[in-house]
């Protein structure tokens, strides 16, 4: 039976954010199903129109999740028995719009959405436009880290590192998002947009790590 050494390599990478994602949440509730869906669609169109007015391409807003459910209240009748009372249909839309990091454009976009009668809830994330390149660097880093560890362990143990036998890697999604918390109350965004545009916002760097497990033969 061949002898082996198993080492977990950790790759690390620090990236500078260059992309912005504004996430929007829209909730529409009506007693009639068709009216609920129609009003929800109208709200999305209003947001698209607001963004087109400041230079975005048509239908820049993308849907990330869509859900229609029913809403009920639990009430008691005069005899003390519980019964469900229908409150209507609830349409939940999760949307996003993305663009290259530019503080002036960010403030203009937030202001345009805030003025829109659809009035969605918003949150801002700073991320990377091309995450594929970062993932490649992480894997290279993890591989070098594992091999370096394996060689040190073999030298200390008086053996030699042999052929690489297997690699185990979890192909899960990495969360490549800055920890910067960018919060502006919607009723304050458009109070002085010129002031906000000139604020030098530099999102914190994104520290990313990933691991892979390597098995080598030892001689």
N, C-alpha and C positions, 0 to 999 in steps of 0.2 A: 504493500500500500504506500503510495507516494505521500511525502510530507508536504504540507502546504502552509501558507501564511495568508491570513485574511486581514485586510486593512481598509478602513473607511477613510476616503479622501474628502476633504472639504475645500470647495472652491469659494473664493470671496471676490467681490467686485464692487467698486463704488462708481455710480453713474450720476451725471449731472442732468436733472430734469430738463427736457426740451419740448414737452408736449402738455397740453391742458385738456382735461375732460370735465365738462360741466354736466352733472347728473340732475335730472328733473323728475319729480314725482307728481303725477296728476291723479286726483281722485274725483270721479263723477258718480253721483248717486241720484237716481230718479225712480219713480214708481213704475214707469213703463220701460220695458227692455229696449225697444227700438230707439226711444228718446235718449236713453242712457248712452247707447253706442254712438248715436248721432252727435250728441253734445261733446262726447269725448273726442271724436274725430275733429270736430270744429275747434276745440282747444288746441289740438296739435297743429292744425292749419294756422291758427292765430300765432303760435310760437314760430312756425316756419316763416310766416309773412314778416314778423318782427325782425327775424335774423336776416332775411333777404334784403330788408330795407337798409341794413348796415353793411351789406357786401357779401354775405354768405351765399353759397350756391343753393339752388332750389332743393328743398327736402334734405337739408343738411342734418336735421334732427333724426336720430336713429332710435328704434325701439329695442330695449334690452329685455323687457319683460312685459307681459300683457295678461291680465286676469279679470274675469267677470264672475262675481259671486252674488249670493243673495244675503240680505241682512234682516235679522229678526230680533225682536225684543221679547224677553220672557216676562210676562205680567201675570198677576193673579186676578181671578174674577171675584164676584161678590161672595162666592162659596169658599174662597181660599184655594182654588185649584189653579195650577199653572197652565198657561197657554201661550202659544207663539203668535206674535203679531208681526206681519210682514211690513218691513220698512222700505223695501225697494231693492233695486239692483245696483250693485257697486262695481264700477269699472276702474281698475287700477292700471295705470300706465307708468312704466319706468323708462325714461328717455335719456339720451345723451347727445351732446354735440362736442366735437373735438377739433383742435386746431393747434398750430405751432405756438409755443410759449411767447407771448407778447403782452406785457402788462396793460398797455393802452387798449389793445383789442379785448383783453379779458374784462376790463371794466366796462367797455362799450357793450360787450355781449351780455354781461350781467344786468346792466342798466336796461337794455332792450327787452330782456326777458321779464324784468321786474315791472316794466310799464305795460306789458301784455296783459289783457284782461283775463287770460287763462290762469294767471297767478300760481304757477307751480312752485313747490318747495324745491330748493336748489342746494347742491353741495359741489365743491370744487376739489379735483384731484390733480396733482402734478405727477407726470409719468414720463415714459420714454417712447419716442415715435417708432423706433426700430428695436424691439426687445430681442429679436432673433440673434443679433450680433452679440448682445450681452450674454445670452444663454450659452452661446458657443464658447465665449471667454470663461464662463463659469465652469463648464465641463473640462476645458483645458487645464484650468487652475486646480480643479479637484483631482484630475489625473496626475498632475505633477506632484501635488501634495501627498497623494497616496503612495506614489512610487518612492518619493523621498523618505517617507516614514518606513516603508518596507525595507529599503536599503539600510537605513540606520539600525533597525531591529535585527536584520540579518548579520550585519557587521558586528554588532554587540554580542550576538549569539554564536559567532564563529561559523556561520553557514553562508552560502551564496544564493542570491536571488535567481530563480530559474524563469521558466516561461510563464507568461500570463495565461491563466486557465479560464477565468470567467470575470464578467463585470455585471454587477447588479445595480440598476438605476431605476428610480421611481420617476416616471415621466409625468409628474403632476405639474399643474400651472404654478408659476412663480408670481408672487405679489410684488410687481415692480412699481411701487408707488411711494412717493415722498411722504414722510411723516408730517410735513408742514400742514398745519391746520389753518386754512384760509376761510375765515368766517366774516360775513358782512350781513347785517340785517337788511332784508329786502326794502324796508321803508327808508333806509339810510343810503342805499347805493347811489341813487340819483340825486341826492341832496347837493353834492359837490363833485360831480364826476371828473372834472378837470384836476382837482386836487388828488384824487385817487389814482388817476392815470399817471401822474408824475411821481407817485411813490415808488421807490426802488425795491420791489419785492423780489427777493432771491430765494426760491424754495430750497430747503435743505437737501443735501445730496441723498441719493438712494443707496443704502448699503444692502447688498443682496448676497445671500450665501446658498449653496446647494451641496449635496453630498452624493457620493457614489461608492459602492463597495467593490473592492478588487480582490481576487484570489490568485496568488502566485504559487508556483512550485518552488520548493527550497531544496538545495543540494548540499 
